[in-house]
Amino acid sequence: MTARAGVGADGVGGADGPGAVLVDGTGMLCVTLLLHLCRRIAGLPAGTAVHVVTTDPAAPLDLPAWCHLTGHRYLGPVPDPEGRDVHALRLTADPTPTRPGAPWHPVTG
């Protein structure tokens, strides 16, 4: 994980103040990014702001779709002083569960 202005190397801080989490998906395709994102947000409290650094051109479509599927709130692109593509989301209290190895598929049954 890399630090950016207002966010320490631990990924905490940022524009939304203490508690904002940075997930660095640099170099990851969206499939890998979603797996990484799910691991990083597991156990975080509802209302936590998450900033996701992306390099995959599909991320601006995939992240809002994943948020719609899970119930998390997609907040949109966030300005980044380093010029990276960063997207913000806010975690919901009761997300729709998804398959552990396929977070783009809801758990059924």
N, C-alpha and C positions, 0 to 999 in steps of 0.2 A: 504494500500500500504506500502511496506517496502522499506527502503533505502538500497542502495548498494554503493560500492566504486565509487565515482564520480557522484552519483545520490542522490539528496536530497530526503527527505521524500515527497516533492511535486512532485517527479517523473521527475524533469527537470534537465538536465545536462547529464553527461556520456561521453563515448568515442567520440561521435560526437559533443561534445561541447555544448554550450548553445542551448536550443531548442530541444534536444533529450528528448523524453518522455518515461517513464517506465510504462508499463502496467503489473501489477502483476496478473497472472492467476493461481497462486498456488492453487491447489486443485480443479480446474475447469476442467470439461470435455470440449472438443472443442466446443460443441454447446454453452455452457454458456460462454466460453472464447470469442468466436466471438461476442456474444451479448455485452459483457463487452468491448471488443476492439472497437466495433463500437461506443458505447457511449463515450468512452474516446477520440477517434480521431475526432469526429464530430466537425467541425468548425476549426480544426487545419489547418495551411497553407500548401500548396503543398511544397514538399521538406523536410518536417519534418521527422526526423529519429525517429522511434519507436522501443523500445526494449521490447519484450514480454517474460515474465517469464512463463514457462509452466511446468506442471507435467504430463499432459496427454501424453501417449506414441504415440498417433495419431497426435499430434501437428506438428511434422516435415513433415508430409504429408499434413495435413489440412491447415496449414498456407500458404505454397506456392500455393496450389490449390485456396485458397480464394484470394490471391494476383493476381493470373492469372485471376480469374473471375472478379475482381473489377478494375484491372489495376494498383494497387499499386505494387511496386517493392519489391520482397522478396530478402533480402540481405544475408540470411543464418544465421547459428549459430554464436553467439558472445561469446567469452571467458568471464567467470564470476568468480571473485575472491572467491565467496562463493560456487562455484561448481554447481550452478543451471543451468538448461537448459534455455538459453535465445536466442531468435531469433530476428533478426533485419529486419525491412522493412522501406521503404521510401514512403511517401504518394505522390500520383499523383495529378495533378491539376484538372483532370476531371475524377473521378472514375465512373465506371459503377454503377448506383444506384441498391441497393438491397432492399428486403422487410424488413421493420423495425423489425419485429419479427422473421425473417428467413433470416439472412444475407448471407446465402449460396444459395439463390434464387434471380436471377436478377429480377428487376421490368420489367414486360412486358406490352405491350398495348400501 
